[in-house]
Amino acid sequence: MFYKTFKLFLILFLFYQTPLNSKSTSSKNIDREDISNYFSGIVALENNNNSSALSFFNSSKNLLKKHDPFIQKYILSLVLENKIPQAINLIKENKTKNNIKYFDAYLLLIIDICSFKNFEYLFMS
């Protein structure tokens, strides 16, 4: 009797185990300081402290290639600090990636195309 119940508990134990997924594959080689600065930048951005948010985002630029939502927050903080040419250049550098496919990035690219400097070249030719 004891042997049968032991076998039953052993079989149930083996069938009801789930794999442990404690580490995400998308967060490879992300430094603790970068994550800390990123979250501090998000908090500062939500509190309308744009200059400190931009400084936090600048100190965690390593996340540009590793974490897709980072670039949206970084571009927003650049625009709020009136550094629109830097934001446009950042969008152009990352244009081939999927993390730029959102409305604000397209709007900034359209503003860049329609800027007065680009119209000069159209009228001079």
WOHUKA-V365246 format. One record per helix or strand of 3 or more residues. SS is the DSSP state (alpha for helix, beta for strand). FROM is the first residue (numbers start at 1). TO is the last residue. Records with the same first field share a line. If there is no record, write none. Layout:
SS=FROM-TO, FROM-TO
This chain:
alpha=2-15, 32-46, 50-59, 61-64, 68-80, 84-93, 98-100, 103-113, 116-124
